[in-house]
């Protein structure tokens, strides 16, 4: 019995060390980019077109004027209904974007259940702008 108990505690300690090592290994940029993506999505979830446009990055606002963004957000999100759950699945970083200058880019991928569509995939593309803040430059729902 004592031997089993020792093995149990050994397994618990090993598991704790494994989890702690995984937490320490995460790229610190990931937490920042994920938080920025989630914050922006919460604004979009409310249907606040003006606030989501204003909170997006410079490249986003240069490509989409407010009227175009209003139409795109309404068409993309309206039929889906309210967000029921959203789970972050992956975060990827790159120094290059097709057709763009070198920079610090991130894609945060979510699996989202909407009231009228479960299992949707959302991709939020962000850029770390010159002030050091991650801002949305693209949004895609599949």
Rosetta constraint file for C-alpha pairs under 8 A:
AtomPair CA 1 CA 5 HARMONIC 6.28 0.50
AtomPair CA 2 CA 6 HARMONIC 6.19 0.50
AtomPair CA 3 CA 7 HARMONIC 6.32 0.50
AtomPair CA 4 CA 8 HARMONIC 6.08 0.50
AtomPair CA 5 CA 9 HARMONIC 6.32 0.50
AtomPair CA 6 CA 10 HARMONIC 6.06 0.50
AtomPair CA 7 CA 11 HARMONIC 6.07 0.50
AtomPair CA 8 CA 12 HARMONIC 6.27 0.50
AtomPair CA 9 CA 13 HARMONIC 6.12 0.50
AtomPair CA 10 CA 14 HARMONIC 6.17 0.50
AtomPair CA 11 CA 15 HARMONIC 6.08 0.50
AtomPair CA 12 CA 16 HARMONIC 6.15 0.50
AtomPair CA 13 CA 17 HARMONIC 6.19 0.50
AtomPair CA 14 CA 18 HARMONIC 6.11 0.50
AtomPair CA 15 CA 19 HARMONIC 6.19 0.50
AtomPair CA 16 CA 20 HARMONIC 6.10 0.50
AtomPair CA 17 CA 21 HARMONIC 6.04 0.50
AtomPair CA 18 CA 22 HARMONIC 6.34 0.50
AtomPair CA 19 CA 23 HARMONIC 6.36 0.50
AtomPair CA 20 CA 24 HARMONIC 6.28 0.50
AtomPair CA 21 CA 25 HARMONIC 6.14 0.50
AtomPair CA 22 CA 26 HARMONIC 6.63 0.50
AtomPair CA 26 CA 30 HARMONIC 7.07 0.50
AtomPair CA 27 CA 31 HARMONIC 7.59 0.50
AtomPair CA 28 CA 32 HARMONIC 6.96 0.50
AtomPair CA 29 CA 33 HARMONIC 6.05 0.50
AtomPair CA 30 CA 34 HARMONIC 5.89 0.50
AtomPair CA 30 CA 91 HARMONIC 6.51 0.50
AtomPair CA 31 CA 35 HARMONIC 6.06 0.50
AtomPair CA 32 CA 36 HARMONIC 6.21 0.50
AtomPair CA 32 CA 134 HARMONIC 7.25 0.50
AtomPair CA 33 CA 37 HARMONIC 6.12 0.50
AtomPair CA 33 CA 106 HARMONIC 6.85 0.50
AtomPair CA 33 CA 108 HARMONIC 7.45 0.50
AtomPair CA 33 CA 126 HARMONIC 7.20 0.50
AtomPair CA 33 CA 134 HARMONIC 5.94 0.50
AtomPair CA 34 CA 38 HARMONIC 6.10 0.50
AtomPair CA 34 CA 91 HARMONIC 7.54 0.50
AtomPair CA 34 CA 108 HARMONIC 6.41 0.50
AtomPair CA 35 CA 39 HARMONIC 6.06 0.50
AtomPair CA 36 CA 40 HARMONIC 6.19 0.50
AtomPair CA 36 CA 134 HARMONIC 6.19 0.50
AtomPair CA 36 CA 135 HARMONIC 6.72 0.50
AtomPair CA 36 CA 136 HARMONIC 7.83 0.50
AtomPair CA 37 CA 41 HARMONIC 6.10 0.50
AtomPair CA 37 CA 108 HARMONIC 7.02 0.50
AtomPair CA 37 CA 124 HARMONIC 6.29 0.50
AtomPair CA 37 CA 126 HARMONIC 7.52 0.50
AtomPair CA 37 CA 135 HARMONIC 7.79 0.50
AtomPair CA 37 CA 136 HARMONIC 6.96 0.50
AtomPair CA 38 CA 42 HARMONIC 6.19 0.50
AtomPair CA 39 CA 43 HARMONIC 6.72 0.50
AtomPair CA 40 CA 44 HARMONIC 6.44 0.50
AtomPair CA 40 CA 52 HARMONIC 6.42 0.50
AtomPair CA 40 CA 55 HARMONIC 6.92 0.50
AtomPair CA 40 CA 56 HARMONIC 7.55 0.50
AtomPair CA 40 CA 136 HARMONIC 7.48 0.50
AtomPair CA 41 CA 45 HARMONIC 5.87 0.50
AtomPair CA 42 CA 46 HARMONIC 6.52 0.50
AtomPair CA 43 CA 47 HARMONIC 6.84 0.50
AtomPair CA 43 CA 48 HARMONIC 5.94 0.50
AtomPair CA 43 CA 51 HARMONIC 6.77 0.50
AtomPair CA 43 CA 52 HARMONIC 5.62 0.50
AtomPair CA 44 CA 48 HARMONIC 5.80 0.50
AtomPair CA 44 CA 49 HARMONIC 6.80 0.50
AtomPair CA 44 CA 52 HARMONIC 5.66 0.50
AtomPair CA 44 CA 73 HARMONIC 7.93 0.50
AtomPair CA 45 CA 82 HARMONIC 7.27 0.50
AtomPair CA 45 CA 83 HARMONIC 7.05 0.50
AtomPair CA 47 CA 73 HARMONIC 7.81 0.50
AtomPair CA 47 CA 74 HARMONIC 7.86 0.50
AtomPair CA 48 CA 52 HARMONIC 6.09 0.50
AtomPair CA 49 CA 53 HARMONIC 6.05 0.50
AtomPair CA 49 CA 66 HARMONIC 7.71 0.50
AtomPair CA 49 CA 69 HARMONIC 7.20 0.50
AtomPair CA 49 CA 70 HARMONIC 5.69 0.50
AtomPair CA 49 CA 73 HARMONIC 7.39 0.50
AtomPair CA 50 CA 54 HARMONIC 6.07 0.50
AtomPair CA 50 CA 66 HARMONIC 7.00 0.50
AtomPair CA 50 CA 70 HARMONIC 7.99 0.50
AtomPair CA 51 CA 55 HARMONIC 5.97 0.50
AtomPair CA 52 CA 56 HARMONIC 6.18 0.50
AtomPair CA 53 CA 60 HARMONIC 7.89 0.50
AtomPair CA 53 CA 61 HARMONIC 6.72 0.50
AtomPair CA 53 CA 66 HARMONIC 6.69 0.50
AtomPair CA 53 CA 69 HARMONIC 7.19 0.50
AtomPair CA 54 CA 61 HARMONIC 7.75 0.50
AtomPair CA 55 CA 135 HARMONIC 7.31 0.50
AtomPair CA 55 CA 136 HARMONIC 7.73 0.50
AtomPair CA 56 CA 60 HARMONIC 6.13 0.50
AtomPair CA 56 CA 61 HARMONIC 6.86 0.50
AtomPair CA 56 CA 135 HARMONIC 5.53 0.50
AtomPair CA 56 CA 136 HARMONIC 4.77 0.50
AtomPair CA 56 CA 137 HARMONIC 6.37 0.50
AtomPair CA 57 CA 61 HARMONIC 6.46 0.50
AtomPair CA 57 CA 126 HARMONIC 7.92 0.50
AtomPair CA 57 CA 127 HARMONIC 7.50 0.50
AtomPair CA 57 CA 129 HARMONIC 7.67 0.50
AtomPair CA 57 CA 135 HARMONIC 4.74 0.50
AtomPair CA 57 CA 136 HARMONIC 5.23 0.50
AtomPair CA 57 CA 137 HARMONIC 5.45 0.50
AtomPair CA 58 CA 62 HARMONIC 6.09 0.50
AtomPair CA 58 CA 137 HARMONIC 7.46 0.50
AtomPair CA 59 CA 63 HARMONIC 6.29 0.50
AtomPair CA 59 CA 137 HARMONIC 5.76 0.50
AtomPair CA 60 CA 64 HARMONIC 6.08 0.50
AtomPair CA 60 CA 136 HARMONIC 6.96 0.50
AtomPair CA 60 CA 137 HARMONIC 4.51 0.50
AtomPair CA 60 CA 138 HARMONIC 6.43 0.50
AtomPair CA 61 CA 65 HARMONIC 5.98 0.50
AtomPair CA 61 CA 66 HARMONIC 7.74 0.50
AtomPair CA 64 CA 68 HARMONIC 5.75 0.50
AtomPair CA 64 CA 69 HARMONIC 5.72 0.50
AtomPair CA 65 CA 69 HARMONIC 6.16 0.50
AtomPair CA 66 CA 70 HARMONIC 6.06 0.50
AtomPair CA 67 CA 71 HARMONIC 6.42 0.50
AtomPair CA 68 CA 72 HARMONIC 6.15 0.50
AtomPair CA 69 CA 73 HARMONIC 5.93 0.50
AtomPair CA 70 CA 74 HARMONIC 6.05 0.50
AtomPair CA 71 CA 75 HARMONIC 6.06 0.50
AtomPair CA 72 CA 76 HARMONIC 5.97 0.50
AtomPair CA 73 CA 77 HARMONIC 5.72 0.50
AtomPair CA 73 CA 78 HARMONIC 7.50 0.50
AtomPair CA 74 CA 78 HARMONIC 5.10 0.50
AtomPair CA 75 CA 79 HARMONIC 7.14 0.50
AtomPair CA 76 CA 80 HARMONIC 7.65 0.50
AtomPair CA 76 CA 141 HARMONIC 7.45 0.50
AtomPair CA 77 CA 81 HARMONIC 6.97 0.50
AtomPair CA 79 CA 116 HARMONIC 7.30 0.50
AtomPair CA 80 CA 114 HARMONIC 5.70 0.50
AtomPair CA 80 CA 115 HARMONIC 6.37 0.50
AtomPair CA 80 CA 116 HARMONIC 4.96 0.50
AtomPair CA 80 CA 117 HARMONIC 5.74 0.50
AtomPair CA 81 CA 114 HARMONIC 5.73 0.50
AtomPair CA 81 CA 115 HARMONIC 4.92 0.50
AtomPair CA 81 CA 116 HARMONIC 5.56 0.50
AtomPair CA 81 CA 117 HARMONIC 7.81 0.50
AtomPair CA 82 CA 114 HARMONIC 5.48 0.50
AtomPair CA 82 CA 115 HARMONIC 5.37 0.50
AtomPair CA 82 CA 116 HARMONIC 7.96 0.50
AtomPair CA 83 CA 112 HARMONIC 7.10 0.50
AtomPair CA 83 CA 113 HARMONIC 6.08 0.50
AtomPair CA 83 CA 114 HARMONIC 4.37 0.50
AtomPair CA 83 CA 115 HARMONIC 6.27 0.50
AtomPair CA 84 CA 112 HARMONIC 7.50 0.50
AtomPair CA 84 CA 113 HARMONIC 5.35 0.50
AtomPair CA 84 CA 114 HARMONIC 5.25 0.50
AtomPair CA 84 CA 115 HARMONIC 6.11 0.50
AtomPair CA 85 CA 112 HARMONIC 5.67 0.50
AtomPair CA 85 CA 113 HARMONIC 5.16 0.50
AtomPair CA 85 CA 114 HARMONIC 7.15 0.50
AtomPair CA 86 CA 110 HARMONIC 6.40 0.50
AtomPair CA 86 CA 111 HARMONIC 5.76 0.50
AtomPair CA 86 CA 112 HARMONIC 4.28 0.50
AtomPair CA 86 CA 113 HARMONIC 6.38 0.50
AtomPair CA 87 CA 110 HARMONIC 5.38 0.50
AtomPair CA 87 CA 111 HARMONIC 5.24 0.50
AtomPair CA 87 CA 112 HARMONIC 6.31 0.50
AtomPair CA 88 CA 108 HARMONIC 7.27 0.50
AtomPair CA 88 CA 109 HARMONIC 5.99 0.50
AtomPair CA 88 CA 110 HARMONIC 4.36 0.50
AtomPair CA 88 CA 111 HARMONIC 6.47 0.50
AtomPair CA 89 CA 108 HARMONIC 7.68 0.50
AtomPair CA 89 CA 109 HARMONIC 5.48 0.50
AtomPair CA 89 CA 110 HARMONIC 5.26 0.50
AtomPair CA 89 CA 111 HARMONIC 6.63 0.50
AtomPair CA 90 CA 108 HARMONIC 5.91 0.50
AtomPair CA 90 CA 109 HARMONIC 5.20 0.50
AtomPair CA 90 CA 110 HARMONIC 7.25 0.50
AtomPair CA 91 CA 106 HARMONIC 6.78 0.50
AtomPair CA 91 CA 107 HARMONIC 5.61 0.50
AtomPair CA 91 CA 108 HARMONIC 4.49 0.50
AtomPair CA 91 CA 109 HARMONIC 6.26 0.50
AtomPair CA 92 CA 106 HARMONIC 5.48 0.50
AtomPair CA 92 CA 107 HARMONIC 5.20 0.50
AtomPair CA 92 CA 108 HARMONIC 6.61 0.50
AtomPair CA 93 CA 104 HARMONIC 7.36 0.50
AtomPair CA 93 CA 105 HARMONIC 5.63 0.50
AtomPair CA 93 CA 106 HARMONIC 4.44 0.50
AtomPair CA 93 CA 107 HARMONIC 6.53 0.50
AtomPair CA 94 CA 103 HARMONIC 7.88 0.50
AtomPair CA 94 CA 104 HARMONIC 6.37 0.50
AtomPair CA 94 CA 105 HARMONIC 5.27 0.50
AtomPair CA 94 CA 106 HARMONIC 6.38 0.50
AtomPair CA 95 CA 102 HARMONIC 5.47 0.50
AtomPair CA 95 CA 103 HARMONIC 4.98 0.50
AtomPair CA 95 CA 104 HARMONIC 5.09 0.50
AtomPair CA 95 CA 105 HARMONIC 6.01 0.50
AtomPair CA 96 CA 100 HARMONIC 6.93 0.50
AtomPair CA 96 CA 101 HARMONIC 6.63 0.50
AtomPair CA 96 CA 102 HARMONIC 4.81 0.50
AtomPair CA 96 CA 103 HARMONIC 6.16 0.50
AtomPair CA 96 CA 104 HARMONIC 7.56 0.50
AtomPair CA 96 CA 105 HARMONIC 7.20 0.50
AtomPair CA 97 CA 101 HARMONIC 6.93 0.50
AtomPair CA 97 CA 102 HARMONIC 7.06 0.50
AtomPair CA 97 CA 105 HARMONIC 7.47 0.50
AtomPair CA 103 CA 127 HARMONIC 7.43 0.50
AtomPair CA 103 CA 128 HARMONIC 7.59 0.50
AtomPair CA 104 CA 127 HARMONIC 5.82 0.50
AtomPair CA 104 CA 128 HARMONIC 5.49 0.50
AtomPair CA 105 CA 125 HARMONIC 7.27 0.50
AtomPair CA 105 CA 126 HARMONIC 5.70 0.50
AtomPair CA 105 CA 127 HARMONIC 4.54 0.50
AtomPair CA 105 CA 128 HARMONIC 6.41 0.50
AtomPair CA 106 CA 125 HARMONIC 5.73 0.50
AtomPair CA 106 CA 126 HARMONIC 5.14 0.50
AtomPair CA 106 CA 127 HARMONIC 6.37 0.50
AtomPair CA 107 CA 123 HARMONIC 6.49 0.50
AtomPair CA 107 CA 124 HARMONIC 5.65 0.50
AtomPair CA 107 CA 125 HARMONIC 4.43 0.50
AtomPair CA 107 CA 126 HARMONIC 6.26 0.50
AtomPair CA 108 CA 123 HARMONIC 5.78 0.50
AtomPair CA 108 CA 124 HARMONIC 5.26 0.50
AtomPair CA 108 CA 125 HARMONIC 6.46 0.50
AtomPair CA 109 CA 121 HARMONIC 7.08 0.50
AtomPair CA 109 CA 122 HARMONIC 5.83 0.50
AtomPair CA 109 CA 123 HARMONIC 4.67 0.50
AtomPair CA 109 CA 124 HARMONIC 6.54 0.50
AtomPair CA 110 CA 121 HARMONIC 5.71 0.50
AtomPair CA 110 CA 122 HARMONIC 5.06 0.50
AtomPair CA 110 CA 123 HARMONIC 6.40 0.50
AtomPair CA 111 CA 119 HARMONIC 5.95 0.50
AtomPair CA 111 CA 120 HARMONIC 5.74 0.50
AtomPair CA 111 CA 121 HARMONIC 4.74 0.50
AtomPair CA 111 CA 122 HARMONIC 6.34 0.50
AtomPair CA 112 CA 118 HARMONIC 6.63 0.50
AtomPair CA 112 CA 119 HARMONIC 5.64 0.50
AtomPair CA 112 CA 120 HARMONIC 5.11 0.50
AtomPair CA 112 CA 121 HARMONIC 6.05 0.50
AtomPair CA 112 CA 122 HARMONIC 6.92 0.50
AtomPair CA 113 CA 117 HARMONIC 6.13 0.50
AtomPair CA 113 CA 118 HARMONIC 3.99 0.50
AtomPair CA 113 CA 119 HARMONIC 5.29 0.50
AtomPair CA 113 CA 120 HARMONIC 6.15 0.50
AtomPair CA 114 CA 118 HARMONIC 5.44 0.50
AtomPair CA 114 CA 119 HARMONIC 7.93 0.50
AtomPair CA 114 CA 120 HARMONIC 7.53 0.50
AtomPair CA 120 CA 141 HARMONIC 6.82 0.50
AtomPair CA 120 CA 142 HARMONIC 5.70 0.50
AtomPair CA 121 CA 141 HARMONIC 5.65 0.50
AtomPair CA 121 CA 142 HARMONIC 5.07 0.50
AtomPair CA 122 CA 139 HARMONIC 7.25 0.50
AtomPair CA 122 CA 140 HARMONIC 5.63 0.50
AtomPair CA 122 CA 141 HARMONIC 4.53 0.50
AtomPair CA 122 CA 142 HARMONIC 6.45 0.50
AtomPair CA 123 CA 138 HARMONIC 7.92 0.50
AtomPair CA 123 CA 139 HARMONIC 5.75 0.50
AtomPair CA 123 CA 140 HARMONIC 5.14 0.50
AtomPair CA 123 CA 141 HARMONIC 6.52 0.50
AtomPair CA 124 CA 136 HARMONIC 6.73 0.50
AtomPair CA 124 CA 137 HARMONIC 7.80 0.50
AtomPair CA 124 CA 138 HARMONIC 5.84 0.50
AtomPair CA 124 CA 139 HARMONIC 4.74 0.50
AtomPair CA 124 CA 140 HARMONIC 6.65 0.50
AtomPair CA 125 CA 136 HARMONIC 5.79 0.50
AtomPair CA 125 CA 137 HARMONIC 5.64 0.50
AtomPair CA 125 CA 138 HARMONIC 4.81 0.50
AtomPair CA 125 CA 139 HARMONIC 6.27 0.50
AtomPair CA 126 CA 134 HARMONIC 5.99 0.50
AtomPair CA 126 CA 135 HARMONIC 5.20 0.50
AtomPair CA 126 CA 136 HARMONIC 4.28 0.50
AtomPair CA 126 CA 137 HARMONIC 5.22 0.50
AtomPair CA 126 CA 138 HARMONIC 6.82 0.50
AtomPair CA 127 CA 134 HARMONIC 5.42 0.50
AtomPair CA 127 CA 135 HARMONIC 5.54 0.50
AtomPair CA 127 CA 136 HARMONIC 6.48 0.50
AtomPair CA 127 CA 137 HARMONIC 6.48 0.50
AtomPair CA 128 CA 132 HARMONIC 5.63 0.50
AtomPair CA 128 CA 133 HARMONIC 5.32 0.50
AtomPair CA 128 CA 134 HARMONIC 4.20 0.50
AtomPair CA 128 CA 135 HARMONIC 6.34 0.50
AtomPair CA 129 CA 133 HARMONIC 5.63 0.50
AtomPair CA 129 CA 134 HARMONIC 6.25 0.50
AtomPair CA 129 CA 135 HARMONIC 6.94 0.50
